[in-house]
Structures are given as C-alpha cells and as structure tokens.
Amino acid sequence: MDNFLDTAKSWMTDFFDPAIKKEIQHLIENDTDELKDRFYKNMEFGTGGMRGVMGVGTNRINKYTLGKSTQGLSNYLNKTYAGEDIKVVIAFDCRHNSDTLARTVAEVFSANGIKVFLFSELRTTPELSFAVRHLNCHAGIVLTASHNPPEYNGYKVYWTDGGQIVPPQDGEIISEINSLSVEDIKFQSNDDLIEVIDKEVDEAFIEASVANGNFSAAGKDDFKIAFTSLHGTSITAIPEVLKRAGYKNVTIIEEQAKPDGNFPTVKSPNPEESEALSMAVKKAEEIGADMVVGTDPDSDRLGIAVRNLDGEMEIVNGNQAMVLMTKFLLEKRKEKGFKGNEFIATTIVSTPMMEAMAKAYGVEFKTALTGFKWIGKMIKDFPESDFIGGGEESFGYMVGDFVRDKDAVTSTLLACEIAAQAKANGSSFYKDLIDCYVDYGFYKEHLVSITKKGISGAEEIKQMLKDFKENPVSSVAGSKVKWIEDYNTSTAKNVLTGEEKAINIPKSNVLIYETEDGTRVAARPSGTEPKVKFYISTNTNLDMASNYKAVAATLDAKIERILSELKLS
C-alpha cells in the first residue's frame, strides 16, 4: 500500500464514526509517521490468525478491520455451504474491547444470514475449539491476542473440524476479504440469529477435559498446587477441572485471578517468561507447594514450575513439559496396547527428543511448521490415525483430539497427574524428566527472541534472515554443519556430500542448520509479533541420573559458545 495518505483519507467518509474521522484528521495534521504506520498496509493473517495493536487504521485491530474480515468470511461461508443453515460460534478473552469487538463480529455474521452462538462472557480458546464441533458449527472465532502486550487484540478463525484455518482455505478467505472495500461490511444486525450461550457448553467442555486428562493418579490428597490465571480466561475452567479430578489442595493466586486486560501484576502475561510466574512461585515457596501452573490470557499455553533436585522451584520449558507429558501418555497407551496407528507430533523448531521417543515406543512421529494449526491439520488429514498427544516448544500442548488447538486446561490437569503420581512413587516431575534424558538422550534447548518494531524493524528482521541464509556458517561449536534445511524452497541440502532431498511440508520462512553431532540452529520470523527467533538445540548422552548436573553444565556451556559464535548473546 504505497499511498498511505490516500488510504487514510478514504476513512473520512460518512461510513465511518465521527470519532474515527476526528482522530485521522489529527494524525494527518500532527503525526505523519504514526499515520503511515497505521495505514501503510492492511493487517494480514499470520500463524495465529489476525493479531495487532488496537486503534484506528487498516494496520490496526478495530471494528472496521475485523468487520471486513468477518464480511469476507461470511461471503466465503455462504458460497462454500450454499443452501445450508450456516452456524458459527464466537468466544472472547479478557482483553480491552474483546467483548464489544466480539459483539460486532456476531452482528456482521448475523447481517449475512449466519446463525451465531456467542459466549455470554470470556472463555478459553480451547473451549471455543471444542464448541465448534460440539455445536456442529461451520466455523468459530475467538477474539484474543494470546500473550501479547495489553495494547494488542486479535481474531483467530476455526473451521468445521475445530482446528484453525490452514491453506488453501486461509488464502481463499483472504482473497475474499481483499476483494472487498470497507463499505461492503454489513453492520445491520439480525438479533434473531444471535444466541447467547454459556453453562451447557462449559459443562460439556469441562467433562471432556477431565475425561481426557485424568488418569486417577495416586497421591492427589497431599499434592499441593499453586495456580495463576495471569488475569486471563483460565479462571473459568481450570479450578473446576482440577476439583473434579480430585485435587483438593489448589491455591489460586488471588491477586491475578480477576480477568484484567491491563495485566497489572506482570510485565507480560506470557508463561514462557519467568517473571510472569514469579508471584505464584513465591506463594508456592510459602505454602510448600509441589507445582506451580500459570496460563496465558486465552489459556492455550501453560507454564510449569516444579521442585528441582535441590528442592527449589524451577520453571521447566515448553520442550521439557512436552516430553514428559508425551512420555506419560505413551506409557498409558502402551498399558492398553498399541494398535499400530498411533502418532505423536511436534513442530520443526521443537526438541528432536520427541522423535527419539516415538522411535523408542514404535509409534509414528509427525512434524509440522510452527503454529498449532498444523498439528490440528494432521488429525484432519489422517483420520485413520490416532493422535495421542503433541506440542510445541512455545509452551503449548494438546491431549488427544477432542480439542483441535493447544489446550492449557487439559494440559494443566495432565501435568498435575504426572507430578502427583511421581510423588506417590517416591520420585518427582523433575526426576522423571531426568530419567527420560537417560532413556532417550539428553536434549537441551535455548530460544533467542529479538524484537524489532515498526516498518524499519520489519526490514531489519528480513535482512537478518537473509544474512543467515546467504552467509551460512560452516560449523557450530566445533561440529561441521551437515544439513541446511530451507523451508522457503522446500529443500534440505547435505553440504558435505551435495545430496539434496525435498521437504514435504508447506513452504515457510524458516532456515535450519544441523551439524554432525546433531546440534540444530533454526531461525524464523514470528507470525504474530515483530520478532525474529533463533532456536538452539544441543544433545548428548546421559549415562545415569546422578550425572545430570555435570552433563547439564556441559550443554549449557555449549549453548553459550553457540550464542557467542552467532553473535546472539
């Protein structure tokens, strides 16, 4: 969009609210840079749908940008399911304007003759995914910006299977949206088509969550949990799920229990960051809790802290939680007897330990691009296969297929089951994780995330990735680079032998180096934030659990060397 000023002026017609026009006029007269950032492009769908800063403009989240997306989606639904009674379900989180934007979206759908189920109050994203199939809907929408800062909001689209939209549908929907002008939005609501929903769907979701995450682990009576919803939606589900599963000693961090889009007690409501869990960890130390669990605002990611070998609370990362959850599910399935069609899944930037574990259990391993929609797509694409569980390094996990997106509600229960059973057996969550390292190899990962905001930031990110691709290193921490996987060209090349092979997953702006000793370095831009991310994975053998600390220190030193070599520290 070259002429941002013309685009801004196109929002000065009578179709737009007077307050909108007044704000644009002010920006035209006083702040050209801000005006440009708001109007230089249309907001696009990324790995998590549509997400951005709220405000006036084509590059912002507001009633017009969401209205246009909803109008395009309505047109697509009406074409795709012509002659059917089309139904959608809408949920929203704790963010500013989520409730009013959700109502606007519902009104646009209804104006297009589409039946809408609208949750009465905030609900978790996994419940929305569940509700799509539970209510036999054609699509679902959740208004959320996950763990982004308070000024953000977003819009995720789900399809009939309960999973997020994927190619080619997303492209077809985007084309439909792009063919419209803002004036094509039908804002005239048909209230007869909007039905407010709550307890019936809640009950079905909570029952399903308990059924999938509860394995009747021993030791629940004396297992203590400190739980924080980080001002988000999980307060509507997780305490009840834990209660029904038999957990009596759950301490809720009250200062963070009230939903609040300002997230006043944390720098970021992101359970990937230790600061977000600090209040819960402090409470856990006070009460002698065994585990801390915190979830992001829409309750699809969870952060876990458990007692380490020294009895201190330590946050486990997304890879570690995923490995132990998957191991537990595999073991439970093995007790029942494998049928031969089971699989587990993760993403290309997550720990390779998942593949090692799949081989050990003799189940299929599938890998996907970053973004949980790709794991959801696997379930749809392979209906004859049985999905046991899977996740990604960024603290998301899915237990079975009753929800088709990462689900912190059921995963929280599963994590508690693992830890309670381990404690009853004289072990712990942490010790069980170390045993996995002995059995399948000691894998240690590290993430570097670099934020670059605005138009210039986007160019910097583009250049960093270009340099990473065009000037490849020949070795990493003393081990020769063997494979370079370029997901933009769908090719993997063995730089030592010249062998090339195709990568059979959709194209994406990801580049991965893999060395002779199995060290991996991946680089990719975030699909939802102005960030470039570098993922480092190292591994070695761990002969016995008693050597854990010494071997961990060796891998930590190797990671520091890699960061220094790649100028990422």
VOTOR-429639 format. One line per field, with one value per residue (C-alpha): residue number from 1; residue in one letter; y, z, x. Coordinates in Angstrom, 1 decimal. Layout:
pos <- c(NUM_...)
code <- c(A_...)
y <- c(Y_...)
z <- c(Z_...)
x <- c(X_...)
END
This chain:
pos <- c(1_2_3_4_5_6_7_8_9_10_11_12_13_14_15_16_17_18_19_20_21_22_23_24_25_26_27_28_29_30_31_32_33_34_35_36_37_38_39_40_41_42_43_44_45_46_47_48_49_50_51_52_53_54_55_56_57_58_59_60_61_62_63_64_65_66_67_68_69_70_71_72_73_74_75_76_77_78_79_80_81_82_83_84_85_86_87_88_89_90_91_92_93_94_95_96_97_98_99_100_101_102_103_104_105_106_107_108_109_110_111_112_113_114_115_116_117_118_119_120_121_122_123_124_125_126_127_128_129_130_131_132_133_134_135_136_137_138_139_140_141_142_143_144_145_146_147_148_149_150_151_152_153_154_155_156_157_158_159_160_161_162_163_164_165_166_167_168_169_170_171_172_173_174_175_176_177_178_179_180_181_182_183_184_185_186_187_188_189_190_191_192_193_194_195_196_197_198_199_200_201_202_203_204_205_206_207_208_209_210_211_212_213_214_215_216_217_218_219_220_221_222_223_224_225_226_227_228_229_230_231_232_233_234_235_236_237_238_239_240_241_242_243_244_245_246_247_248_249_250_251_252_253_254_255_256_257_258_259_260_261_262_263_264_265_266_267_268_269_270_271_272_273_274_275_276_277_278_279_280_281_282_283_284_285_286_287_288_289_290_291_292_293_294_295_296_297_298_299_300_301_302_303_304_305_306_307_308_309_310_311_312_313_314_315_316_317_318_319_320_321_322_323_324_325_326_327_328_329_330_331_332_333_334_335_336_337_338_339_340_341_342_343_344_345_346_347_348_349_350_351_352_353_354_355_356_357_358_359_360_361_362_363_364_365_366_367_368_369_370_371_372_373_374_375_376_377_378_379_380_381_382_383_384_385_386_387_388_389_390_391_392_393_394_395_396_397_398_399_400_401_402_403_404_405_406_407_408_409_410_411_412_413_414_415_416_417_418_419_420_421_422_423_424_425_426_427_428_429_430_431_432_433_434_435_436_437_438_439_440_441_442_443_444_445_446_447_448_449_450_451_452_453_454_455_456_457_458_459_460_461_462_463_464_465_466_467_468_469_470_471_472_473_474_475_476_477_478_479_480_481_482_483_484_485_486_487_488_489_490_491_492_493_494_495_496_497_498_499_500_501_502_503_504_505_506_507_508_509_510_511_512_513_514_515_516_517_518_519_520_521_522_523_524_525_526_527_528_529_530_531_532_533_534_535_536_537_538_539_540_541_542_543_544_545_546_547_548_549_550_551_552_553_554_555_556_557_558_559_560_561_562_563_564_565_566_567_568_569)
code <- c(M_D_N_F_L_D_T_A_K_S_W_M_T_D_F_F_D_P_A_I_K_K_E_I_Q_H_L_I_E_N_D_T_D_E_L_K_D_R_F_Y_K_N_M_E_F_G_T_G_G_M_R_G_V_M_G_V_G_T_N_R_I_N_K_Y_T_L_G_K_S_T_Q_G_L_S_N_Y_L_N_K_T_Y_A_G_E_D_I_K_V_V_I_A_F_D_C_R_H_N_S_D_T_L_A_R_T_V_A_E_V_F_S_A_N_G_I_K_V_F_L_F_S_E_L_R_T_T_P_E_L_S_F_A_V_R_H_L_N_C_H_A_G_I_V_L_T_A_S_H_N_P_P_E_Y_N_G_Y_K_V_Y_W_T_D_G_G_Q_I_V_P_P_Q_D_G_E_I_I_S_E_I_N_S_L_S_V_E_D_I_K_F_Q_S_N_D_D_L_I_E_V_I_D_K_E_V_D_E_A_F_I_E_A_S_V_A_N_G_N_F_S_A_A_G_K_D_D_F_K_I_A_F_T_S_L_H_G_T_S_I_T_A_I_P_E_V_L_K_R_A_G_Y_K_N_V_T_I_I_E_E_Q_A_K_P_D_G_N_F_P_T_V_K_S_P_N_P_E_E_S_E_A_L_S_M_A_V_K_K_A_E_E_I_G_A_D_M_V_V_G_T_D_P_D_S_D_R_L_G_I_A_V_R_N_L_D_G_E_M_E_I_V_N_G_N_Q_A_M_V_L_M_T_K_F_L_L_E_K_R_K_E_K_G_F_K_G_N_E_F_I_A_T_T_I_V_S_T_P_M_M_E_A_M_A_K_A_Y_G_V_E_F_K_T_A_L_T_G_F_K_W_I_G_K_M_I_K_D_F_P_E_S_D_F_I_G_G_G_E_E_S_F_G_Y_M_V_G_D_F_V_R_D_K_D_A_V_T_S_T_L_L_A_C_E_I_A_A_Q_A_K_A_N_G_S_S_F_Y_K_D_L_I_D_C_Y_V_D_Y_G_F_Y_K_E_H_L_V_S_I_T_K_K_G_I_S_G_A_E_E_I_K_Q_M_L_K_D_F_K_E_N_P_V_S_S_V_A_G_S_K_V_K_W_I_E_D_Y_N_T_S_T_A_K_N_V_L_T_G_E_E_K_A_I_N_I_P_K_S_N_V_L_I_Y_E_T_E_D_G_T_R_V_A_A_R_P_S_G_T_E_P_K_V_K_F_Y_I_S_T_N_T_N_L_D_M_A_S_N_Y_K_A_V_A_A_T_L_D_A_K_I_E_R_I_L_S_E_L_K_L_S)
y <- c(0.0_2.9_5.9_5.7_9.3_8.5_5.3_7.3_9.9_7.1_6.6_10.1_9.4_9.3_5.5_5.9_7.0_10.8_10.0_7.9_10.8_13.2_11.1_10.6_14.3_14.9_12.4_14.0_17.4_16.3_12.9_11.6_8.8_7.4_7.8_5.9_3.0_2.8_2.9_1.7_-1.8_-4.0_-6.2_-9.8_-13.3_-14.8_-18.2_-17.3_-15.5_-11.7_-10.0_-6.5_-3.2_-1.8_1.6_3.4_2.3_-0.5_-1.8_-1.9_-4.0_-2.2_-2.7_-2.0_-4.3_-7.1_-6.2_-6.5_-9.9_-11.1_-9.9_-11.7_-14.8_-14.6_-14.4_-17.4_-19.4_-18.6_-19.6_-22.8_-24.0_-22.6_-23.9_-24.9_-23.3_-21.9_-21.6_-20.0_-19.8_-16.8_-16.5_-13.7_-13.2_-10.6_-8.0_-4.5_-4.3_-8.1_-8.2_-5.3_-6.5_-10.0_-8.5_-6.5_-9.7_-11.5_-8.7_-8.8_-12.6_-12.2_-9.5_-12.0_-14.6_-16.7_-18.2_-17.1_-18.7_-16.0_-16.9_-14.7_-13.9_-14.5_-18.2_-20.1_-20.7_-24.5_-24.3_-22.3_-25.0_-27.7_-25.8_-25.7_-29.4_-29.7_-27.3_-28.6_-25.2_-24.4_-22.0_-20.5_-17.2_-16.2_-12.6_-12.8_-11.7_-14.6_-13.4_-10.2_-6.8_-5.0_-2.8_-5.9_-7.8_-10.4_-12.7_-16.4_-18.4_-22.0_-24.4_-27.3_-29.7_-27.3_-26.5_-23.2_-22.4_-23.6_-23.5_-23.4_-22.1_-19.3_-18.0_-18.3_-16.4_-13.7_-13.3_-12.9_-10.3_-8.4_-8.2_-6.0_-2.4_-1.4_0.0_-3.6_-4.5_-5.3_-3.9_-4.1_-6.9_-9.5_-10.2_-13.2_-15.1_-14.3_-16.8_-16.3_-19.5_-20.4_-23.2_-26.0_-25.8_-25.2_-28.4_-30.4_-29.0_-29.5_-33.1_-33.8_-32.2_-34.3_-37.4_-36.8_-35.5_-37.5_-40.9_-41.4_-40.8_-41.7_-39.1_-36.4_-35.7_-34.4_-32.9_-29.1_-26.8_-23.0_-21.8_-18.5_-17.5_-14.3_-12.2_-14.3_-16.7_-20.0_-19.0_-20.0_-23.6_-24.9_-24.7_-26.6_-29.2_-29.8_-30.0_-32.7_-34.6_-34.9_-32.2_-30.5_-28.5_-25.9_-22.4_-19.7_-16.6_-14.1_-11.0_-12.4_-14.2_-11.4_-11.0_-7.7_-6.6_-4.4_-7.4_-5.1_-7.6_-8.7_-7.2_-9.7_-12.3_-14.9_-18.1_-18.6_-15.8_-16.5_-13.1_-13.9_-16.9_-15.1_-14.3_-17.9_-19.3_-17.1_-18.4_-22.0_-21.5_-20.1_-22.9_-25.8_-26.4_-29.2_-27.5_-24.1_-23.7_-20.4_-19.9_-17.1_-14.8_-17.2_-20.3_-22.2_-22.0_-23.1_-22.5_-25.1_-24.8_-27.8_-28.6_-29.5_-31.8_-29.2_-28.8_-25.3_-24.2_-24.3_-23.4_-26.2_-25.0_-26.0_-28.7_-30.4_-30.3_-31.6_-34.5_-35.6_-35.3_-37.3_-39.9_-40.3_-40.6_-43.1_-45.2_-45.2_-46.1_-48.9_-50.4_-50.6_-52.0_-50.1_-50.8_-49.6_-46.4_-44.1_-40.9_-38.0_-34.7_-31.5_-28.6_-28.2_-25.9_-28.0_-30.6_-33.6_-35.6_-36.2_-38.2_-40.2_-41.1_-42.0_-44.4_-46.0_-46.6_-47.7_-45.0_-42.7_-39.3_-36.3_-32.9_-29.6_-25.9_-23.6_-22.8_-25.3_-25.2_-27.5_-30.2_-29.8_-30.3_-33.6_-35.0_-33.9_-35.2_-38.6_-39.7_-43.3_-42.4_-42.0_-38.8_-39.5_-36.0_-33.4_-29.9_-27.2_-25.6_-22.4_-23.9_-25.3_-28.9_-30.9_-34.1_-36.3_-34.8_-33.6_-30.1_-29.2_-26.5_-26.2_-26.6_-25.3_-26.5_-30.3_-30.0_-28.4_-31.4_-33.8_-32.1_-32.4_-36.1_-36.8_-34.9_-36.4_-39.9_-39.4_-38.0_-41.0_-43.3_-41.6_-39.6_-36.2_-34.5_-33.3_-36.7_-38.3_-35.8_-36.7_-40.4_-39.5_-38.0_-41.2_-43.3_-41.1_-38.8_-35.5_-32.7_-29.1_-26.2_-22.4_-19.6_-16.2_-13.7_-10.3_-7.7_-5.1_-2.8_-0.8_-0.6_-0.3_-3.3_-5.5_-4.6_-5.4_-8.8_-9.5_-8.7_-10.8_-13.8_-13.1_-13.0_-16.2_-17.9_-16.3_-16.4_-19.9_-20.9_-24.0_-25.2_-24.7_-25.2_-27.2_-29.5_-29.3_-28.2_-31.2_-30.2_-26.9_-27.1_-24.2_-24.3_-21.4_-23.6_-26.9_-28.4_-29.9_-30.0_-32.0_-29.5_-32.2_-34.6_-32.3_-34.6_-32.9_-34.0_-32.5_-31.2_-32.3_-29.7_-26.3_-23.5_-21.1_-18.6_-20.9_-22.0_-24.7_-25.8_-29.3_-30.3_-33.7_-34.1_-33.3_-29.7_-27.7_-23.9_-22.6_-19.1_-17.8_-14.6_-14.7_-14.9_-12.7_-10.3_-8.1_-10.6_-12.9_-16.1_-18.3_-21.8_-23.8_-27.5_-29.5_-33.1_-35.7_-39.0_-39.2_-42.5_-42.2_-39.7_-39.0_-37.3_-34.9_-31.7_-32.2_-33.0_-30.2_-27.8_-29.1_-28.5_-25.0_-24.1_-25.4_-23.2_-20.2_-20.9_-21.1_-17.8_-16.2_-17.6_-16.5_-13.1_-13.7_-13.2)
z <- c(0.0_-1.3_-0.7_2.9_3.0_0.3_2.2_5.4_3.7_2.4_6.0_6.2_4.6_6.4_6.6_9.5_13.0_13.7_16.4_13.9_11.4_14.0_15.1_11.5_10.8_13.9_12.7_9.2_10.8_13.6_13.3_9.7_11.0_13.2_10.3_8.0_10.4_10.8_7.1_5.0_4.8_5.6_8.6_7.5_8.7_10.3_12.0_14.7_12.5_12.7_15.6_16.2_18.1_18.6_17.1_14.0_10.7_8.2_10.1_13.4_15.1_15.2_14.2_10.6_10.0_12.0_10.3_6.8_7.7_9.0_5.9_3.7_5.9_5.7_1.9_1.8_4.1_2.1_-1.1_0.3_2.2_-0.1_0.9_4.4_7.7_8.5_12.1_13.8_17.5_18.9_22.1_23.5_26.2_28.9_26.7_26.3_23.7_23.3_24.3_22.1_19.2_19.6_19.5_16.3_14.7_15.7_14.3_10.9_10.7_11.5_9.0_6.4_7.4_9.6_12.9_15.8_19.1_21.3_24.6_27.4_29.0_28.5_27.7_27.0_23.4_23.9_24.8_21.6_19.6_21.4_20.9_17.1_16.9_20.0_18.4_14.8_13.6_10.3_11.8_15.1_16.0_19.2_20.0_21.6_21.3_23.4_25.5_23.6_25.5_26.6_23.5_21.3_20.3_17.6_15.7_15.2_12.8_13.2_10.8_11.0_12.5_15.4_14.1_12.9_9.2_7.0_3.3_0.9_2.8_4.5_1.2_-0.3_2.7_2.5_-1.3_-0.4_2.2_-0.1_-2.8_-0.5_0.4_4.0_2.8_1.9_5.6_6.7_10.2_10.4_13.0_12.8_16.5_16.0_14.7_17.7_20.6_23.8_25.3_28.5_31.1_28.8_26.6_29.7_31.3_28.2_27.8_31.5_31.4_28.3_29.7_32.9_30.8_28.7_31.3_34.4_34.8_38.5_39.7_43.2_45.8_45.0_48.6_49.6_46.3_46.5_43.5_43.2_40.2_38.5_35.5_35.0_34.8_31.9_31.0_32.5_35.8_34.2_33.7_35.4_39.1_38.3_36.2_39.0_41.6_39.6_39.1_42.8_43.6_47.0_47.7_45.0_46.0_43.5_43.3_44.1_43.0_39.5_39.5_38.3_34.5_33.5_30.1_31.7_33.3_36.2_38.2_35.3_32.7_30.2_30.7_29.0_30.9_28.8_30.8_34.4_35.7_34.8_37.2_40.0_42.2_42.0_42.6_45.7_47.0_46.3_48.4_51.3_51.3_50.3_47.0_44.7_41.5_40.0_36.9_35.1_31.9_29.3_28.8_26.4_28.2_25.3_26.8_30.2_32.3_34.9_37.8_39.9_42.6_41.3_42.8_45.4_46.4_44.8_42.4_38.9_35.7_33.1_29.5_26.8_25.4_28.8_29.7_26.2_26.5_29.9_29.0_25.8_27.6_30.2_27.5_25.6_28.7_29.5_25.9_25.9_29.0_27.0_24.0_20.8_17.7_15.3_14.0_16.8_16.3_18.3_16.8_17.2_15.2_13.3_15.9_18.9_20.5_18.4_21.6_20.6_17.5_19.6_22.0_19.2_17.8_21.2_21.6_18.0_17.2_14.2_14.6_12.6_12.4_11.3_10.8_13.8_14.7_16.3_13.4_11.5_14.3_14.2_10.4_10.8_12.7_9.9_7.2_8.7_10.1_10.2_12.6_16.3_17.8_21.3_22.1_21.0_21.4_20.6_22.4_23.0_25.9_24.0_24.3_23.1_24.8_22.3_19.6_21.4_21.2_18.0_19.3_22.1_25.4_28.7_30.6_29.9_29.9_33.4_34.6_32.8_34.3_37.8_37.2_36.2_39.2_41.7_40.6_40.6_44.1_45.3_43.7_45.6_42.6_41.2_37.9_37.7_38.4_35.9_33.3_34.1_33.6_30.1_29.4_30.4_28.2_25.1_25.1_27.0_24.8_25.9_24.0_24.1_22.5_21.5_20.6_19.1_18.8_16.0_15.9_13.0_9.3_9.9_12.3_9.6_7.2_9.9_10.5_6.8_6.5_9.5_8.0_4.5_6.1_7.9_4.7_2.2_4.6_6.2_8.9_8.2_11.8_15.1_18.4_16.7_14.8_11.0_9.5_7.7_6.6_5.7_5.6_3.7_4.2_1.7_-1.1_0.5_0.1_2.5_1.4_2.8_2.4_3.0_0.2_-2.0_-1.5_-1.7_-0.6_-0.6_2.5_2.3_4.3_3.2_2.5_5.3_6.0_8.2_7.9_10.0_10.3_11.6_12.5_12.5_16.3_16.0_17.1_15.5_15.0_13.5_12.5_11.7_12.0_14.3_12.5_15.1_16.6_15.3_16.3_14.8_16.7_16.9_18.3_19.5_20.3_21.7_22.9_24.4_26.2_29.9_31.3_34.7_36.5_39.2_36.5_35.4_36.9_35.4_31.9_32.0_32.8_29.7_27.5_28.9_28.1_24.6_24.2_25.4_22.8_20.1_21.1_21.1_17.7_16.1_17.8_19.6_23.1)
x <- c(0.0_2.1_-0.1_-1.0_-2.3_-4.9_-5.9_-6.2_-8.4_-10.7_-11.6_-13.0_-16.4_-19.7_-19.5_-17.0_-17.8_-17.2_-14.6_-12.6_-12.6_-11.5_-8.6_-7.4_-7.6_-5.5_-2.8_-2.8_-2.0_0.3_1.9_2.7_4.9_2.1_-0.4_1.9_2.3_-1.5_-2.3_0.7_-0.7_-3.7_-3.4_-2.7_-3.4_-0.3_0.3_-2.2_-4.8_-5.0_-3.3_-2.1_-2.3_-5.8_-6.6_-7.7_-6.3_-6.0_-3.0_-4.8_-7.4_-10.8_-14.4_-13.7_-10.7_-12.4_-15.7_-14.1_-12.6_-15.9_-17.7_-15.2_-15.5_-19.3_-19.2_-16.9_-19.1_-22.2_-20.5_-18.9_-22.0_-24.7_-28.2_-27.1_-28.1_-24.6_-23.6_-20.6_-19.6_-17.7_-15.6_-13.5_-10.9_-10.1_-8.6_-9.8_-12.6_-12.8_-16.4_-17.5_-15.5_-17.0_-20.4_-19.6_-18.3_-21.5_-23.6_-21.8_-22.3_-26.0_-26.4_-25.3_-27.9_-25.5_-26.6_-24.2_-23.6_-22.0_-20.5_-22.0_-18.6_-15.0_-14.0_-10.8_-9.6_-9.6_-13.3_-14.0_-12.2_-14.3_-17.5_-17.2_-17.7_-19.9_-22.4_-21.9_-20.7_-19.2_-16.6_-15.5_-13.9_-12.1_-11.2_-7.7_-4.1_-2.8_0.1_0.8_1.0_-2.2_-2.5_-3.0_-6.0_-6.7_-9.0_-8.5_-10.6_-11.5_-13.1_-15.6_-13.0_-12.4_-8.9_-7.6_-7.9_-5.0_-4.1_-5.7_-8.7_-6.9_-5.7_-9.2_-10.7_-8.0_-8.7_-12.4_-11.6_-9.2_-11.8_-14.0_-14.0_-14.7_-18.1_-19.1_-19.4_-22.9_-23.2_-27.0_-27.5_-30.2_-30.6_-32.9_-29.8_-27.6_-27.9_-26.0_-24.5_-22.7_-23.2_-24.3_-21.1_-19.0_-20.2_-19.6_-16.1_-15.1_-16.4_-14.3_-11.2_-11.4_-12.1_-9.0_-6.6_-7.5_-5.7_-6.6_-3.1_-2.3_-1.3_-3.8_-4.8_-1.3_-0.3_-0.2_-0.7_-0.3_-2.3_-2.4_-4.6_-2.5_-5.6_-6.9_-9.7_-8.5_-10.1_-13.4_-12.2_-9.0_-10.1_-13.2_-11.4_-8.8_-11.6_-13.5_-10.3_-9.8_-7.3_-8.2_-5.0_-5.2_-4.1_-5.3_-3.2_-6.0_-4.1_-4.0_-7.4_-9.6_-9.6_-8.0_-6.7_-4.1_-2.4_-1.4_0.8_3.1_5.4_3.9_1.2_3.4_4.0_7.1_8.8_9.8_8.7_5.0_5.1_7.1_4.1_2.9_6.4_6.7_3.4_4.5_7.6_5.5_3.0_5.3_3.5_4.7_3.9_3.1_1.0_0.3_-1.6_-1.7_-4.8_-6.7_-5.5_-3.9_-0.3_0.9_4.0_5.0_7.4_8.3_10.9_14.3_16.9_17.7_14.1_13.8_11.1_12.4_10.5_10.5_10.5_7.9_10.1_10.6_6.9_6.0_8.5_7.2_3.5_4.0_6.0_3.2_0.5_2.6_3.1_-0.6_-1.4_1.2_-0.5_-3.7_-1.8_-0.8_-3.0_-0.3_-2.0_-0.9_1.2_2.6_3.5_5.5_7.0_10.2_11.7_10.8_13.1_14.3_13.8_10.2_11.3_13.7_10.9_8.5_11.1_11.5_7.8_7.3_4.7_4.7_6.2_4.9_6.5_4.9_5.5_5.4_1.8_-0.5_-2.9_-0.6_-0.8_-4.6_-4.5_-2.7_-5.7_-8.0_-5.6_-5.1_-8.5_-7.4_-4.5_-4.9_-3.4_-2.0_-0.7_1.8_3.0_5.5_8.4_6.4_4.5_1.5_0.3_-2.8_-4.0_-5.9_-8.1_-11.3_-9.8_-8.0_-5.7_-3.2_-5.1_-3.8_-6.9_-6.5_-2.7_-2.7_-4.6_-2.2_0.9_-0.6_-1.4_2.2_3.6_1.2_1.8_5.6_5.5_3.4_6.0_8.8_10.0_9.1_8.2_11.8_13.3_11.0_12.2_15.9_15.0_13.7_17.1_18.8_16.4_16.2_19.2_19.8_18.4_18.8_17.3_17.6_15.5_16.7_13.9_14.8_12.1_12.2_9.1_7.6_8.4_12.2_12.0_10.3_13.2_15.8_14.2_14.1_17.8_18.9_17.2_18.7_22.2_21.6_20.7_23.1_26.2_25.9_28.4_30.4_30.5_28.7_30.5_33.2_30.9_30.6_27.3_25.9_22.4_20.9_17.1_15.5_11.7_11.3_12.5_11.4_14.9_17.4_21.0_23.8_26.6_29.3_28.1_26.0_22.9_19.6_16.1_12.7_10.9_7.4_5.6_4.3_6.8_7.7_10.4_12.5_16.1_17.7_21.4_22.1_25.6_27.3_26.7_23.0_23.2_20.4_20.0_16.8_15.8_12.3_10.3_7.3_4.0_2.2_4.8_7.6_10.2_12.9_13.5_16.6_16.1_19.2_19.1_22.0_22.2_24.5_24.1_23.3_24.5_22.9_20.6_23.3_25.4_22.6_24.1_27.5_26.2_23.7_26.5_28.4_25.4_24.9_28.5_28.0_24.9_26.8_29.5_26.9_25.3_28.7_29.7_26.4_26.6_23.2_24.4)
END
